[in-house]
Amino acid sequence: QVQLVESGGGLVHPGGSLTLSCTASGFTLDHYAIGWFRQAPGKEREGVSCISSVYDTRYYSASVKGRFTISRDNPKNTVYLHMGSLKPDDAAVYYCTTILFCGTTMGAPGRFATWGPGTQVTVSA
């Protein structure tokens, strides 16, 4: 069964950090570009970062550049999103999925992209 599961969310103070994990089963993650998205209540889903399948090209949205880092651990079939200097605006449910490409921009999810349940990130004093 093809499945993606996000984990690592939680409550953190402003300025703190979290590392999210995106672990796949039923397929090999490093064959795909992987994107992290987030959605806050009342807001549209936003693409925040991605990593390509070849050369590990990375992309970050302007809102997270310099604070977030995406990486892969192929033996663990996992993609990570390390989030630093967190702000209240970063609070959202974070999702990962396969995307069409990752380069100077972030591609959209594929037509048959698999979505996990997401992991909640709360940033509050």
Disulfide bonds with the S-S distance in Angstrom:
Cys22-Cys96 2.02
Cys50-Cys102 2.08
